[in-house]
Amino acid sequence: MSTKIITVTELKTRLGRLIDELEEEGTPMYVTQHGKPKAVFTPYDKYEALVQKIEDLQDLLAMREALSAPENESVTLYEYERGRKS
């Protein structure tokens, strides 16, 4: 995957065209300000897929931790989910 780097100024002035490019190419764009990375401009479906993967990995890690814990320290999935939402 190629890397595209744009500035905040370019993002402001070319937003509509950059959205079109994003839809056509699907390549994330790294947004910089004063030469430093500030954001990533990416297709929504790729962002949602990434968030879902992170949540799945967090759930897997929590389940592994619960399974390796002594019986009196483990929690049910319901307890874990309830604690995660608060």
Residue, then its C-alpha position, 0 to 999 in steps of 0.5 A: m500500500s502506498t503512503k500519501i501525506i497531505t498537510v492540514t492546509e491541503l486538506k482544508t482547500r481540497l477536501g472534496r477532491l480528497i474525499d473523491e480520491l479516497e473513495e477511488e483509491g482507498t489509500p489512507m492519507y496521513v495529515t501533517q501540521h508543521g511537519k508532524p503527523k496529526a491525523v489519518f484520513t481513511p475510508y469509513d469502512k476501513y476505519e470501522a473494520l479496524v475498530q471492530k478488530i481492536e474490540d475483538l482483540q480486547d475481548l480475546l485478551a480479556m477471555r484469555e486472562a479470565l481463563s488463566a486466573p484462579e477460579n476465585e479471581s475469574v469473572t463471567l462474560y456478563e460481569y466483564e461486559r458490564g464492567r467494560k461499559s462503565 
